[in-house]
Amino acid sequence: MTDWLEIVRGDAPLVVSFPHTGTALIPRVSGRLISPWLARKDADWWVERLYDFAPDLGATTVRTAMSRTIIDVNRDPSGASLYPGQATTGLCPTTTFDGEPLYRRAEPDEAEIARRRVDYFEPYHAALQGEIARLRARHGKVVLYEAHSIRSEIPRLFEGKLPNFNIGTNSNASCDPALTAAVEAACDASPFSRVTNGRFKGGWTTRRYGRPGDGVHAIQMELACRGYMDEPPGLLTSRAWPTDYSEDRAAPMRAVLTQVLNACLDFARS
């Protein structure tokens, strides 16, 4: 563990990545932001708590505590869009998902973006690569599970309301179809809605590490926040968002996610 990078090692053939749960900012950036709340607005709220059972299953977890506003470790480091033609945010975002500006002055230039890559992006991915390699040396197959969440309705990014479970496999390229089917089955046995390779097909991490032929199977799970926390209607404010984490509210979703991770483990051990 460092002051921003957290690794919990397990011996099971499963790595759970938390790229967007961080809220930490850095002093040289904070003073240029419009507000800390806007900078943290699009975090994957409470997802690390939602999955805090993962180490008990033997999974390895890798998490950055750094806010995605500092750098988004699930974006292509070249700056290329993962979803050409659709609204999204970049490697070092300058707007929120809703299009609100994040900086009052001095948006990051190429030199600053390069520094952030060296300081935060590259160490995060070095940690992921190291843990995958460690487990791949012990197991025939390893699953990399990308844990995410997003608000259910963001008109700038997608129409309508997202299903509860949004599974991404880079259009079936990042993992064996048997893993996809196992995760789908765990979701479909629940009262929650599900789609596979819909609006979210998997970010850079899923696309980069998913190499089924080499025994590494990557899958992304994007949860609609309403499945485990209250989402206030209308325009969000700092007083209304994020809502508090509730064990009771999250319990049904945690139960399904436990089945999902167990399905990943069963696949990897098969």
Secondary structure, DSSP 4 states (H G I P E B T S, - for coil): --SSEEEE--SSSEEEEESS---B--HHHHTTBS-HHHHHTTS-TTHHHHTTTGGGGT-EEEEE-B-TTT--TTS-TT---SSTTS----SS-SB-TT--B-BSS----HHHHHHHIIIIIHHHHHHHHHHHHHHHTT-S-EEEEEEEEE-S--TTT-SS---SEEEE-TTTTSS-HHHHHHHHHHHHTSSS-EEESSS----HHHHHH-BGGGTEEEEEEEEEGGGTS---SSS--TTTSSPPP-HHHHHHHHHHHHHHHHHHHHHHH-
